[in-house]
Amino acid sequence: MVMFLIAVLAIWMFGCAYAGYKKRFGLFVIIALIGMGLNTLWMTLRFDAPPLSSPALTAHAAALLYAFGALGVGWLIGRLVRSFRSSRVDDL
């Protein structure tokens, strides 16, 4: 089960990073909201925690920080790639 959760987190973070790479912030909002909704569902069904309890809010804050971190890394990588491609020397 832990490996499944790690895989879902990695896929979700890849989606956030892809949105940052392509500079599609509307897509990021959709991906982040889906992830937060799944996190809320997981906390409610598996752990029987109310969505506004202290442990659930801590998990939501962590997920939001993961999402923003992945967005920032994707944006930075995209910026570096675009800068590298624009500085290419053309053949004569």
VOGU-186431 format. One record per residue (C-alpha): residue number from 1; x, z, y; residue in three letters. Coordinates in steps of 0.02 Angstrom, whole numbers, plus 50000, padded with zeros to 5 digits. Layout:
# residues N
  vomar     c1     c3     c2  votor
    NUM      X      Z      Y    ALA
...
***
This chain:
# residues 92
  vomar     c1     c3     c2  votor
      1  50000  50000  50000    MET
      2  50142  50040  50119    VAL
      3  50221  49870  50090    MET
      4  50054  49786  50127    PHE
      5  50039  49881  50291    LEU
      6  50217  49835  50340    ILE
      7  50180  49653  50302    ALA
      8  50021  49656  50408    VAL
      9  50118  49738  50551    LEU
     10  50255  49606  50538    ALA
     11  50128  49464  50541    ILE
     12  50037  49543  50688    TRP
     13  50200  49566  50785    MET
     14  50250  49386  50745    PHE
     15  50085  49329  50821    GLY
     16  50119  49432  50978    CYS
     17  50296  49363  50988    ALA
     18  50232  49185  50966    TYR
     19  50111  49210  51110    ALA
     20  50256  49272  51217    GLY
     21  50367  49127  51162    TYR
     22  50235  48999  51212    LYS
     23  50185  49099  51368    LYS
     24  50004  49106  51311    ARG
     25  49950  49276  51374    PHE
     26  49766  49247  51336    GLY
     27  49813  49222  51154    LEU
     28  49913  49383  51162    PHE
     29  49761  49479  51224    VAL
     30  49657  49411  51079    ILE
     31  49791  49452  50950    ILE
     32  49818  49625  51023    ALA
     33  49632  49664  51023    LEU
     34  49614  49606  50843    ILE
     35  49760  49716  50793    GLY
     36  49692  49865  50886    MET
     37  49522  49839  50806    GLY
     38  49600  49832  50633    LEU
     39  49701  49987  50674    ASN
     40  49542  50078  50727    THR
     41  49454  50022  50569    LEU
     42  49600  50081  50462    TRP
     43  49609  50251  50548    MET
     44  49421  50275  50534    THR
     45  49393  50219  50355    LEU
     46  49553  50275  50270    ARG
     47  49593  50436  50362    PHE
     48  49418  50483  50421    ASP
     49  49485  50507  50597    ALA
     50  49372  50486  50747    PRO
     51  49436  50342  50856    PRO
     52  49466  50457  51005    LEU
     53  49555  50597  50912    SER
     54  49733  50639  50959    SER
     55  49816  50562  50803    PRO
     56  49713  50403  50821    ALA
     57  49755  50385  51005    LEU
     58  49938  50410  50963    THR
     59  49926  50272  50832    ALA
     60  49839  50158  50958    HIS
     61  49973  50191  51088    ALA
     62  50109  50152  50961    ALA
     63  50023  49990  50911    ALA
     64  50005  49940  51093    LEU
     65  50190  49973  51124    LEU
     66  50235  49871  50970    TYR
     67  50127  49728  51037    ALA
     68  50205  49731  51211    PHE
     69  50379  49744  51136    GLY
     70  50348  49592  51026    ALA
     71  50274  49497  51173    LEU
     72  50428  49536  51278    GLY
     73  50549  49484  51141    VAL
     74  50453  49322  51112    GLY
     75  50449  49285  51299    TRP
     76  50636  49319  51314    LEU
     77  50679  49208  51166    ILE
     78  50567  49071  51235    GLY
     79  50650  49083  51404    ARG
     80  50823  49073  51326    LEU
     81  50774  48923  51220    VAL
     82  50697  48831  51369    ARG
     83  50851  48868  51476    SER
     84  50967  48809  51338    PHE
     85  50870  48647  51313    ARG
     86  50865  48611  51500    SER
     87  51053  48631  51517    SER
     88  51091  48501  51382    ARG
     89  51217  48368  51432    VAL
     90  51154  48190  51413    ASP
     91  51261  48054  51335    ASP
     92  51318  47911  51444    LEU
***
